[in-house]
Amino acid sequence: MQSITFFVTLALTFLVFSFSLPVPLETPSTSFSDQKFAEDYLNNFYQMTNKALKNVFEEKLKEMQKFFGLIVTGHLNPSTIDIMKKPRCGVPDMADFRAFPGRPRWTRKLITYRILNFTPDLSTTDVIEAIQNAFKVWSDVTPLQFRRVSSEEADILIRFASRSHGDSFPFDGPGNILAHAFAPGSGIGGDSHFDEDEKWSKTSAGFNLFLVAAHEFGHALGLDHSNVPGALMFPTYSYVNPSKFQLSRDDIRGIQSLYGRRRK
């Protein structure tokens, strides 16, 4: 009888103790491939310099979760992985800036650009039109003007390329990174590159060149990523019918903080 009483008491004690323990928010099982993908993602977009330290991974993961408006846990969960696997821009995320650190900007109002090559996914005319309309997104709300040149030097060079293409930031094949651009400056500054391994279109099929180009040209003018969902400068790709596209207030405030408003 004493032994039965002992075991009942022990079981009740364990039950009470177990209810007093903190319950983790999520205990997902993470595959090795997802863990590796997450490490590479944080290294590429959140400057995670030492992947071997667990606390570094957790802190950078929290930074990423906060940027995207996720529940900040520091743990790799399905909602976080889903965001990481969305097609996106290759420029890193820095949540505290609308403009790049140091606020680089073009010092003149007339900016030239040159299209070095064309994707076979679209006609030459469609590419030229998409690029023109993408620049117009920004000239409509600032004093900036953009002019295409065919042969001479240009401020912004535009090209389609695959994998390693000479700028130390290789593309990764279909999906994930769609394009990247460099902040205003000499040399490679302002240049905008599009991953030729993607399927480019002027519709909702594949990736709409106008939408991606308008985003990248925001970087080429000095804007960083926005953490406002629905903003053009949000890092991940989302299709909007180009005929109904409008810049968000966040995008407008960001670009006008660099160049001012367009005079009517």
C-alpha positions in Angstrom: 0.0 0.0 0.0 2.9 2.4 0.9 4.5 1.7 -2.5 1.2 2.5 -4.3 0.9 5.8 -2.3 4.5 6.7 -3.2 4.0 6.2 -6.9 0.7 8.1 -6.9 2.4 11.0 -5.1 5.4 10.9 -7.5 3.0 11.0 -10.5 1.1 13.9 -9.1 4.3 15.8 -8.4 5.6 15.2 -11.9 2.2 16.4 -13.3 2.2 19.6 -11.3 5.9 20.2 -12.2 5.3 19.6 -15.9 2.5 22.2 -16.0 4.8 24.7 -14.3 7.5 24.5 -17.0 7.5 27.1 -19.8 6.1 25.9 -23.0 8.0 26.8 -26.1 6.0 28.8 -28.7 6.9 26.5 -31.5 8.9 23.3 -31.6 9.1 22.6 -35.4 11.3 20.0 -36.8 13.7 21.7 -39.2 15.4 19.7 -41.9 19.1 20.0 -42.5 18.5 21.6 -45.9 16.2 24.2 -44.4 18.8 25.0 -41.7 21.5 25.4 -44.3 19.2 27.5 -46.5 18.4 29.8 -43.5 22.1 30.2 -42.6 22.9 31.2 -46.2 20.0 33.5 -46.2 21.0 35.3 -43.0 24.6 35.5 -44.3 23.5 37.1 -47.6 20.8 39.5 -46.3 21.6 40.1 -42.6 25.4 40.0 -42.4 25.7 37.0 -40.2 29.4 36.8 -40.0 29.9 33.7 -37.8 27.4 30.9 -38.5 29.1 28.6 -36.0 27.8 30.6 -33.0 24.2 29.7 -32.0 23.5 33.0 -30.4 24.6 34.9 -33.6 22.2 32.8 -35.7 19.3 33.4 -33.2 19.9 37.2 -33.1 20.1 37.5 -36.9 17.0 35.3 -37.2 15.2 37.6 -34.8 16.3 40.6 -36.8 14.9 39.0 -40.0 11.6 38.0 -38.3 11.2 41.6 -36.9 11.8 43.1 -40.4 9.1 41.0 -42.0 6.6 41.4 -39.2 6.7 37.8 -38.0 6.5 36.6 -34.4 10.0 37.1 -33.1 11.2 33.8 -31.6 14.7 33.4 -32.8 13.7 29.9 -33.8 13.4 28.6 -37.4 9.7 27.8 -38.0 7.6 27.2 -41.1 6.4 30.8 -41.4 10.0 32.1 -41.3 11.2 29.5 -43.9 8.2 30.4 -46.1 9.3 34.1 -46.2 12.9 33.1 -46.8 12.0 31.0 -49.8 10.0 33.8 -51.6 11.5 35.2 -54.7 13.3 38.4 -53.8 15.8 41.1 -54.5 19.5 40.3 -53.9 20.2 43.5 -51.9 20.6 43.0 -48.1 17.9 44.2 -45.7 18.6 46.9 -43.1 15.4 47.8 -41.3 16.5 51.1 -39.9 17.0 52.9 -43.2 14.8 54.1 -46.0 18.0 55.2 -47.8 21.3 53.4 -47.9 23.7 54.2 -45.0 25.5 57.4 -45.8 22.6 58.4 -48.0 24.3 58.1 -51.4 22.5 59.9 -54.1 23.0 61.3 -57.6 24.0 65.0 -57.5 22.4 65.9 -60.9 18.8 65.7 -62.0 19.5 64.2 -65.4 20.5 60.5 -65.1 21.5 58.4 -68.1 21.1 54.7 -68.5 22.2 52.1 -71.1 20.7 48.7 -71.7 23.7 46.5 -72.4 21.8 43.4 -73.6 18.3 42.0 -73.8 16.6 38.9 -72.5 15.2 36.5 -75.1 12.1 36.2 -73.0 10.7 39.5 -74.4 11.0 41.5 -77.5 13.5 44.4 -77.6 10.6 46.8 -77.7 9.0 45.2 -74.6 12.2 45.4 -72.6 12.8 49.1 -73.6 9.2 49.9 -72.6 9.4 48.1 -69.3 12.7 49.9 -68.4 11.3 53.3 -69.4 8.1 52.8 -67.4 10.2 51.6 -64.4 12.2 54.8 -64.4 9.0 56.9 -64.9 7.8 55.5 -61.5 10.5 57.6 -59.8 10.5 60.6 -62.2 6.8 61.1 -61.6 7.4 62.0 -57.9 10.9 63.7 -58.0 12.7 66.3 -60.2 14.7 63.5 -61.7 14.8 62.9 -65.5 16.1 59.7 -67.1 17.5 59.4 -70.6 18.5 56.2 -72.5 21.8 56.3 -74.4 23.0 53.6 -76.8 26.7 53.9 -77.0 28.3 56.5 -74.7 29.0 56.1 -71.0 25.9 56.0 -68.8 25.3 56.5 -65.1 23.3 53.3 -64.8 24.2 50.2 -66.8 21.5 47.5 -67.2 22.2 43.9 -68.1 20.8 40.4 -68.0 23.3 37.8 -66.7 23.4 34.3 -65.1 25.3 32.9 -62.1 28.7 34.6 -61.7 28.8 37.7 -63.9 31.8 39.7 -62.7 30.5 41.7 -59.7 31.2 39.3 -56.7 27.4 38.7 -56.3 26.5 35.7 -58.4 23.0 34.8 -59.2 21.5 31.5 -58.0 19.6 30.1 -60.9 15.8 30.1 -61.2 13.9 31.4 -58.2 15.1 33.1 -55.0 17.3 36.1 -56.1 15.8 37.8 -59.1 18.0 40.9 -59.5 20.2 43.3 -57.7 21.4 46.9 -58.0 24.1 49.1 -56.6 23.8 52.4 -54.8 24.6 55.6 -56.6 28.3 56.3 -57.2 31.1 56.0 -59.7 32.1 52.7 -61.4 29.5 50.0 -60.7 27.4 52.5 -58.7 23.8 52.5 -59.9 24.2 49.4 -62.2 21.3 47.0 -62.2 21.5 43.3 -63.0 18.7 40.9 -63.8 19.0 37.1 -63.5 18.7 35.7 -67.0 17.8 32.3 -65.5 14.4 33.8 -64.5 11.4 33.9 -66.9 10.8 37.6 -67.6 7.4 38.8 -68.8 5.2 41.8 -69.1 2.3 40.0 -67.5 1.8 37.9 -64.3 3.6 34.9 -65.9 7.1 34.3 -64.5 8.4 37.6 -63.2 7.2 41.0 -64.4 10.2 42.9 -65.7 8.6 46.3 -65.0 7.9 45.6 -61.4 11.4 44.1 -60.7 13.1 46.9 -62.6 11.2 49.6 -60.7 12.3 48.1 -57.4 16.0 47.8 -58.5 16.0 51.3 -59.8 14.9 52.4 -56.4 18.2 50.9 -55.1 20.1 52.5 -58.0 18.8 55.9 -56.8 19.8 55.3 -53.2 16.9 53.6 -51.5 17.3 50.6 -49.2 14.6 48.0 -48.6 11.4 48.9 -46.8 9.8 46.8 -44.1 6.3 48.0 -45.1 4.4 45.2 -46.9 3.0 46.5 -50.1 5.8 49.0 -50.7 7.7 48.7 -53.9 10.9 48.5 -52.0 9.7 45.6 -49.9 12.3 42.8 -50.5 10.1 40.0 -51.8 8.4 39.9 -55.2 4.6 40.4 -55.4 2.7 40.8 -58.7 0.6 43.9 -59.3 -1.0 44.7 -62.6 1.3 47.3 -64.0 -1.7 49.4 -65.3 -2.9 49.7 -61.7 0.5 50.1 -60.0 1.0 53.0 -57.6 4.0 53.9 -55.4 3.2 53.6 -51.7 3.6 56.5 -49.3 6.6 54.9 -47.8 8.3 54.7 -51.2 7.5 58.3 -52.0 8.7 59.6 -48.6 11.9 57.7 -49.1 12.8 58.9 -52.6 11.7 62.5 -51.8 13.9 62.6 -48.8 16.8 62.2 -51.2 15.7 64.3 -54.2 12.8 66.4 -53.1 9.4 66.7 -54.8 8.6 67.1 -58.4 7.6 70.6 -59.2 4.2 70.9 -60.9 
